[in-house]
Amino acid sequence: MSTKKIGVLGAGSMGGGIAHLAAVKGFEVVLCDVEQRFVEGAVKRIAGFMDKSVEKQKMTVDEKEAVLKRITITTNMEDFAAVDMVIEAIFEDLEIKKSAFEKLDKICAPETIFGSNTSSMSITTLASATNRPDRVVGLHFFNPPLIMRLLEVIRGYYTSDETVKLASEVAQALGKTPVVVKKDTPGFIVNRIMMPQFLEAIRIVEEGIATPEDVDIAVKLGLNYPMGPFELMDFTGVEISVHVADYLFNESKDMKWNPPQAIRALVRAGRLGKKTGAGWFDYRK
């Protein structure tokens, strides 16, 4: 099976970024979200990003227009009927994702591969909402998708060897280095290593050992990380970190995954102030 047309469900920062990447690499893309303003906003961001590339002479105006022509926007999931692969990039909520997969299963051809950009949730559970569990695979991109080189390819319990092979080939065609997660375990590889660092950094601050600023400086200069844990949580979304940690805790019942109260309080403060994306540093301003 040759993958030429990719559907992306979700036009947020990750979905829009995946759509941009796929179009740059020559794939036809169908980008879908629940409201027109979301998909239009994603295309506007994509165009703006390429405008900067044109200014820096990294691409031409004609190349930019060619990329944009490869992206079709829609609010109707029925428009995924003719795609070869769907990459789901919606909010990290298991039931919402399962509902989306159930709908996609009725719309798409039996041979269409379903990939989920989930950062931690069970691919096997998502696949259970379909009649094609052998063709469901995790495709965990990292933010920003256009730049980050890694792509975790996660095998669910029923995912076939052929699906893993095809997903890995698409990853390479997108310019990514795929790593195969052989067991459907919560957190996969990167988040299983990264989340304990996040949570321990928060505990260090809670205990009064250091400030978030100094923790970030220590990690960047001492471990040579490009971003500190608090900076990275702000970048990816504090609320997403809570969702991932809660999922890992609920799956394992291991207290090491239980999010500290400081991050829960930060999320609550953001909600009370109707502030989406409240972070460690902007909350202190």
C-alpha positions, 0 to 999 in steps of 0.5 A, a space after each residue: 500500500 502506498 501512502 499519498 494522501 494523509 488526513 489529519 484530525 485536529 488543527 491545533 498546534 500539533 495537528 496543524 504542524 503535522 499537516 504542514 510537515 506532510 504538505 511540505 514533504 509532498 503529501 496531499 493533506 486533508 485537515 479537519 477540525 470541529 469548527 471552520 475557524 480552527 482549520 482556517 487558523 491553522 492554515 494562517 499559521 502555516 502560511 505565516 511560518 512559510 512567509 518567514 522562510 521566504 523572507 530568509 530565502 529558505 523557500 520561494 513564493 511558488 514553493 509556499 503556494 504549492 504547499 498550501 495547495 496540497 492542504 484541503 481544510 474541512 469540518 466534515 470527517 466524511 472528507 477522510 473517505 479517500 485518504 490512505 492514512 488518518 493521523 488523529 491529533 485531538 485533545 488527550 482524552 481517551 473517550 473523545 479519541 475513542 469516539 473519533 476512531 469509532 466515527 472514522 472506522 465507519 467513514 474510511 476504507 478498510 485498508 486505511 491506517 489510523 495513527 494516533 498522536 497520543 503522547 501516552 494513551 493505550 493504542 490497544 484501547 483506541 483500536 478497540 473502538 474500530 473493526 480494524 485493530 490490526 491497522 491502528 498504530 501510535 504515531 507520536 510526533 514531538 512539538 514542533 512537528 516540523 523541526 523535531 526529528 523523532 517519531 515514536 511508532 507504537 505497536 498496539 496489541 493487535 497492530 500488524 507487522 505490515 502496519 508498523 512497517 508502513 507507519 515507519 516508512 511514512 515517518 521516514 518520508 516525513 523526514 523523521 527517525 522512527 523508533 518502534 515501541 514494541 509494547 503498548 505501555 503507558 508513556 511509551 519511551 520519551 514520556 516515561 523518561 520525561 514525566 518523572 523529571 517534570 514531577 520531581 522538578 515540581 517537588 523540588 520547588 514545593 519543598 523550597 529547595 529551589 525556584 522554577 527559574 533556578 531548576 531550569 538553569 540547573 537542568 540546562 547547564 548541568 544536563 545540557 538540555 535545550 529547555 528546563 522542565 518548567 520552560 518545557 511544561 509551559 511550552 507544551 501546556 501545563 494542563 497536558 502534563 497533568 492529564 498525562 501524569 493522571 493517566 499514568 497514575 490511573 493505569 499503574 496506581 504507582 504514587 510516583 506518577 501522582 501529580 503534585 498539588 502545585 501543578 494542580 493548583 496552577 491548572 485550577 488558577 488558570 481555569 478560574 481566571 479563564 486563562 487557557 495555557 496558564 504556565 509556571 512563569 506567566 502565572 507569576 507575573 
